[in-house]
Amino acid sequence: MSAHCMPTGAALGFDNRISHSHRRTSRRFDPNIQRKRYWLPSEGRHVRLRLSAGAIRTVDAIGVEAAVARIRARGVRI
């Protein structure tokens, strides 16, 4: 599963971990990606989306139809 959110585009990031002596080593920031299945009434089928935790709340607020429209506007195939 790729580590990016379909509607928001949130992806993993890199930065430095800084120790007490200020040595810097690379670290990763992974987004909280979940796979969630929604019923899409306009197409009469279920869609499985890769969503961050924040995007799940957004889909619940705006509805799955609007969220799928936003994802397709970004050029992502569902």
C-alpha positions as CSV (number, residue, x, y, z in Angstrom):
1,M,0.0,0.0,0.0
2,S,1.5,3.3,-1.0
3,A,1.9,5.8,1.8
4,H,-0.1,8.7,0.4
5,C,-3.7,9.9,0.9
6,M,-5.9,9.8,-2.2
7,P,-8.0,13.0,-1.5
8,T,-5.4,15.2,0.2
9,G,-2.2,13.9,-1.3
10,A,-0.6,13.7,2.2
11,A,2.6,11.7,1.8
12,L,5.5,10.7,3.9
13,G,8.1,13.3,4.8
14,F,11.7,13.2,5.9
15,D,13.5,15.3,8.6
16,N,16.2,14.9,11.1
17,R,16.2,13.3,14.5
18,I,18.3,15.5,16.8
19,S,20.0,13.9,19.8
20,H,21.0,15.5,23.0
21,S,24.5,16.1,21.6
22,H,22.8,17.6,18.5
23,R,23.9,14.9,16.1
24,R,21.4,14.7,13.3
25,T,20.2,11.4,11.8
26,S,17.5,11.0,9.2
27,R,14.0,9.9,10.2
28,R,10.6,9.5,8.5
29,F,7.2,11.0,9.2
30,D,4.6,8.5,8.0
31,P,1.0,9.7,7.5
32,N,-1.7,7.7,9.3
33,I,-3.1,6.0,6.2
34,Q,-6.1,3.7,6.5
35,R,-8.0,1.6,3.9
36,K,-11.7,2.3,4.1
37,R,-14.5,0.9,2.0
38,Y,-17.4,3.2,1.1
39,W,-20.7,2.5,-0.8
40,L,-20.9,4.8,-3.9
41,P,-24.6,5.0,-4.7
42,S,-24.2,6.7,-8.1
43,E,-22.2,3.8,-9.5
44,G,-23.9,1.1,-7.4
45,R,-20.6,-0.4,-6.1
46,H,-18.2,-0.2,-3.2
47,V,-15.0,1.8,-3.5
48,R,-11.9,1.2,-1.4
49,L,-10.0,4.4,-0.6
50,R,-6.6,5.0,1.0
51,L,-7.3,7.8,3.5
52,S,-5.4,9.6,6.2
53,A,-7.2,9.9,9.5
54,G,-8.0,13.6,8.8
55,A,-9.4,12.7,5.4
56,I,-11.8,10.1,6.9
57,R,-13.3,12.9,8.9
58,T,-13.5,15.1,5.8
59,V,-15.3,12.3,3.8
60,D,-17.7,11.9,6.6
61,A,-18.4,15.6,6.6
62,I,-18.7,16.3,2.8
63,G,-20.0,12.9,1.7
64,V,-18.4,10.1,-0.3
65,E,-19.7,11.5,-3.7
66,A,-18.0,14.8,-3.2
67,A,-14.8,13.2,-2.0
68,V,-14.7,10.8,-5.0
69,A,-15.2,13.8,-7.3
70,R,-12.2,15.6,-5.6
71,I,-10.1,12.5,-6.0
72,R,-10.9,12.1,-9.6
73,A,-10.2,15.9,-10.2
74,R,-6.7,15.2,-9.0
75,G,-6.3,12.6,-11.7
76,V,-6.3,9.6,-9.4
77,R,-8.1,6.5,-10.7
78,I,-10.5,4.7,-8.4
